[in-house]
């Protein structure tokens, strides 16, 4: 299974390159069910999950979903790699990015 590539922002509408709606949904499902292979839980995957949650949910709800989701995934994978301050920092950064960027109406994350 192929998972979404990194986000890019160059004063262009934001899309997740080489990713279809079904690939993004597959990433979210694998993350939420803890079936995502550990080596696929990259920084880019963290950012995609955060961007989608922030797009689909109110900020405070998305913050909790992301934080709890990462902690749950890490427990399932036997990892202790969670860092609260860094997680909050990146969520704030992704939210700022999301609000400043003009998301394409046909972007996979808009569904």
C-alpha positions in Angstrom: 0.0 0.0 0.0 1.2 3.5 -0.9 0.7 6.2 1.7 0.6 10.0 1.1 3.8 11.9 0.3 4.9 15.1 2.2 2.9 18.3 1.9 4.3 21.1 -0.2 3.4 24.8 -0.1 4.7 27.1 -2.8 2.0 29.8 -3.0 -0.1 27.2 -4.9 -3.3 25.5 -3.8 -2.5 22.8 -1.3 -2.9 19.2 -2.4 -1.4 16.1 -1.0 0.8 15.0 -3.9 0.3 11.6 -5.4 -2.5 10.8 -3.0 -6.0 10.0 -3.8 -8.9 10.2 -1.4 -8.9 6.5 -1.0 -5.2 6.5 -0.1 -5.7 9.2 2.5 -8.7 7.3 3.9 -6.5 4.1 3.9 -3.8 5.9 5.9 -6.4 7.3 8.4 -8.0 3.9 8.8 -4.6 2.1 9.3 -3.6 4.8 11.8 -6.9 4.6 13.7 -6.9 0.8 13.8 -3.2 0.5 14.6 -2.6 -1.5 11.5 -0.3 1.1 9.9 3.2 -0.4 9.7 5.6 1.4 12.1 7.9 2.3 9.3 5.0 4.1 7.5 4.2 6.2 10.6 6.6 8.9 9.3 6.6 12.6 10.0 4.8 13.1 6.7 2.1 10.7 7.8 1.7 12.6 11.1 1.2 15.8 9.2 -1.3 14.3 6.8 -3.4 12.9 9.7 -3.2 16.2 11.5 -4.2 18.2 8.4 -7.2 16.0 7.7 -8.4 16.0 11.3 -8.0 19.7 11.6 -9.9 20.2 8.3 -12.8 17.8 9.4 -13.2 18.8 13.0 -13.3 21.9 15.2 -9.8 22.8 16.5 -10.2 21.6 20.1 -11.8 18.3 19.0 -9.1 17.8 16.3 -6.4 18.5 18.9 -7.8 15.8 21.2 -8.3 13.3 18.3 -4.7 13.8 17.2 -3.1 13.6 20.6 -5.2 10.6 21.7 -4.7 8.9 18.4 -0.9 9.2 18.4 -0.8 7.9 22.0 -3.1 5.0 21.2 -1.1 4.1 18.1 2.1 4.2 20.0 0.8 2.0 22.8 -0.4 -0.5 20.2 3.0 -0.5 18.6 4.9 -0.7 21.9 6.4 2.7 21.4 7.1 5.4 24.1 7.9 8.1 21.5 5.1 10.6 22.3 6.1 14.2 23.2 3.2 16.4 24.3 4.9 19.8 23.6 6.1 18.8 20.2 2.7 17.3 19.3 0.9 20.5 20.3 3.5 22.6 18.5 3.0 20.7 15.2 -0.8 20.8 15.5 -0.7 24.6 15.9 1.7 24.8 13.0 -0.5 22.6 10.7 -3.6 24.6 11.7 -1.8 27.9 10.8 -0.7 26.4 7.5 -4.2 25.1 6.8 -5.8 28.5 7.5 -3.2 30.4 5.4 -3.2 28.1 2.5 -6.1 28.0 0.0 -7.2 24.4 -0.1 -8.5 23.3 -3.5 -12.2 22.5 -3.4 -11.4 19.2 -5.1 -8.6 18.3 -2.7 -8.9 14.8 -1.3 -9.1 16.2 2.2 -12.2 18.2 1.6 -14.5 15.3 1.6 
